C-alpha cells in the first residue's frame, strides 16, 4: 500500500470509527491539516465536530524536539523550517505508525487555525502551565463537556502535574523510544538557557509573523 493510498483511507477510517461510536471520540494526531492526493483533507470533515490545537513557542519546540530525537538544537531548528518534515519517513506499505506530515512550524499552525471548516480551539502550552485549571476548564467547555466541575479539573491537574509524571517515569519507565527521558523540563522559556542565541534569532526570522500573532514576540 502506497502513502497516497493510505492518505486516501485515513478520512474513511475516521468516519467508520465515528459511526460505530456511542458518543464523541477523542483522536490525537500530529499532522498538519493538509490535503491528500485527491485534494481532500486527510482528516474527515464529516466525522469531525471540532479540534483542539495545542501551540508552543517554537524556540522551546526546537529544543524539546531535538532532545526527544537525541539530536542537537541545530537539528531542531532545521525541522521547524523544513516543509517536508514528517514523523515517520515516507515508506511503501504499512509500518508501526503512519507517516504524519508536519510542514514548517508556521505552516502547521496556520493550517489548523486558518484552514479548517470546523471550529478550532487554540490552547497555548504556556497558558496550560501558568493557569492550568482555567485553561483546561475553558477547553472542556469548548468540547461540549459541560457542566465543568472545577474541583475535578483541579484534581486532574494535580494528578497530571509535570513533576508527578517525571517521578512516575523514573520509577516505572515510559514506553517511548528516543531520548533517555520523556518528561524532561516542560518549562516555558527554557530555550533561553538551552538554545544558542543565533538559532533563536533565525527561528524568529523564519516564524516571526506567526509568533507575533500568537504572543511569542513583542510587536515589531
C-alpha positions in Angstrom: 0.0 0.0 0.0 1.4 3.4 -1.0 1.5 6.6 1.0 -1.2 8.1 -1.3 -3.4 5.1 -0.8 -3.0 5.3 3.0 -3.9 9.0 3.0 -7.0 8.3 0.9 -8.1 5.7 3.5 -7.5 7.8 6.6 -10.6 10.0 6.5 -12.7 6.9 5.7 -11.3 5.2 8.8 -12.3 8.3 10.9 -15.9 8.0 9.5 -16.2 4.3 10.3 -15.0 4.8 13.8 -17.3 7.7 14.4 -20.3 5.8 13.0 -19.6 2.9 15.4 -19.1 5.1 18.5 -21.7 5.6 21.2 -20.5 9.2 21.8 -17.8 11.6 20.8 -14.3 10.2 20.2 -11.1 11.9 21.1 -8.4 11.5 18.4 -4.9 12.8 18.9 -2.8 13.4 15.8 0.4 15.2 14.9 -0.3 16.0 11.3 -0.7 19.5 9.9 -4.2 20.0 8.3 -3.0 19.0 4.9 -4.6 17.7 1.7 -4.3 14.2 0.4 -3.6 13.1 -3.2 -7.1 13.9 -4.4 -7.2 17.3 -2.8 -9.4 16.4 0.1 -8.2 16.8 3.7 -6.6 13.8 5.4 -8.9 14.4 8.4 -12.6 13.6 7.7 -14.6 16.8 7.9 -17.8 14.8 8.1 -16.6 12.9 11.2 -15.0 15.9 12.9 -17.1 18.1 15.2 -14.2 20.4 16.3 -10.5 20.3 17.1 -8.3 21.4 20.0 -4.9 22.7 18.8 -2.0 22.9 21.2 0.6 25.5 20.3 4.0 26.2 21.9 6.8 28.7 21.4 8.8 27.4 18.5 12.1 28.2 20.3 11.1 25.8 23.1 9.8 23.3 20.5 13.2 23.3 18.7 14.9 22.4 22.0 12.4 19.8 23.1 12.0 18.1 19.7 15.8 17.9 19.4 16.1 16.3 22.8 13.3 13.9 22.0 15.1 12.8 18.9 18.5 12.6 20.6 19.8 15.4 18.4 21.3 18.9 18.9 19.5 22.2 18.7 20.6 22.8 15.2 18.6 19.7 14.1 15.6 21.1 16.0 15.9 24.4 14.2 16.1 22.7 10.9 13.0 20.6 11.5 10.9 23.7 12.2 11.8 25.2 8.9 11.5 22.1 6.7 8.4 22.0 4.6 8.9 18.2 4.1 9.2 17.5 7.8 7.2 14.4 8.9 7.0 11.9 11.7 7.9 8.5 10.3 9.7 8.7 6.9 7.9 8.1 3.7 7.6 4.3 3.0 5.8 1.8 0.9 3.5 -0.4 2.9 2.3 -0.2 6.5 4.7 0.2 9.4 4.1 0.6 13.1 2.9 4.2 12.5 1.5 6.0 9.6 3.5 8.9 8.2 2.4 12.2 9.7 3.3 15.2 7.6 4.1 18.3 9.6 5.5 21.0 7.3 7.1 24.0 8.9 6.1 25.2 12.3 4.3 28.2 10.8 2.6 26.1 8.2 1.4 23.6 10.8 -0.1 26.3 13.0 -1.8 28.2 10.2 -3.2 25.1 8.6 -5.2 24.3 11.7 -6.2 27.8 12.8 -7.0 29.3 9.4 -8.0 26.5 7.0 -10.3 24.1 8.8 -14.1 24.2 8.1 -14.9 23.2 11.7 -14.3 25.1 15.0 -10.8 25.0 16.4 -9.9 26.0 20.0 -6.3 27.1 20.2 -4.6 26.3 23.5 -1.2 27.8 24.3 1.1 25.4 26.2 2.3 28.4 28.2 -1.3 29.1 29.5 -1.6 25.4 30.5 1.4 25.9 32.7 0.5 29.4 34.0 -3.2 28.8 34.7 -3.9 25.1 34.1 -7.3 24.9 35.8 -8.9 27.8 33.9 -7.2 26.8 30.6 -8.4 23.2 30.8 -11.9 24.2 32.1 -12.2 26.5 29.0 -11.1 23.7 26.7 -13.7 21.3 28.3 -16.4 23.9 27.8 -15.4 24.2 24.1 -15.5 20.4 23.7 -19.1 20.5 25.0 -18.2 18.5 28.2 -20.4 20.8 30.4 -21.1 21.5 33.1 -17.5 21.7 34.1 -16.7 20.8 37.7 -13.7 23.0 38.6 -12.8 20.8 41.6 -12.5 17.8 39.4 -10.4 19.8 36.9 -8.1 20.9 39.7 -7.7 17.3 40.9 -6.9 16.2 37.3 -4.3 19.0 37.0 -2.7 17.9 40.3 -2.6 14.3 39.3 -1.0 15.1 35.9 1.5 17.6 37.3 4.8 17.5 35.4 6.8 16.6 38.5 4.5 13.7 39.2 4.8 12.4 35.6 8.6 12.7 35.7 8.7 10.9 39.0 6.5 8.1 37.7 8.7 7.8 34.6 11.8 7.5 36.9 10.1 4.8 38.9 8.3 2.8 36.2 9.8 3.9 32.9 7.9 5.3 29.9 7.3 3.3 26.7 8.6 5.9 24.2 11.6 5.3 22.0 14.2 8.0 21.6 15.6 10.2 24.3 16.5 8.6 27.7 13.8 10.7 29.4 10.5 11.8 28.0 9.4 14.2 30.8 12.4 16.4 30.9 11.8 20.1 31.9 8.4 21.3 30.5 9.3 24.9 31.4 8.1 27.7 29.1 11.1 29.9 28.2 13.7 27.2 28.9 15.0 27.9 25.4 16.8 31.0 26.8 19.2 28.6 28.7 19.5 25.9 26.0 19.1 27.4 22.6 22.1 29.3 21.1 21.2 32.9 20.5 21.9 32.7 16.8 19.4 29.8 16.4 16.8 31.7 18.4 17.3 34.7 16.1 16.9 32.5 13.0 13.7 30.9 14.3 12.3 34.4 15.0 13.3 35.4 11.4 11.6 32.3 9.9 8.5 32.4 12.0 8.2 35.9 13.4 4.9 36.7 11.8 3.1 33.7 13.3 5.0 34.0 16.6 3.9 37.6 17.0 0.3 36.7 16.1 0.1 34.3 19.0 2.0 36.3 21.6 5.5 34.8 21.3 7.2 38.1 20.2 6.6 41.7 21.2 5.1 43.8 18.5 7.7 44.8 16.0 
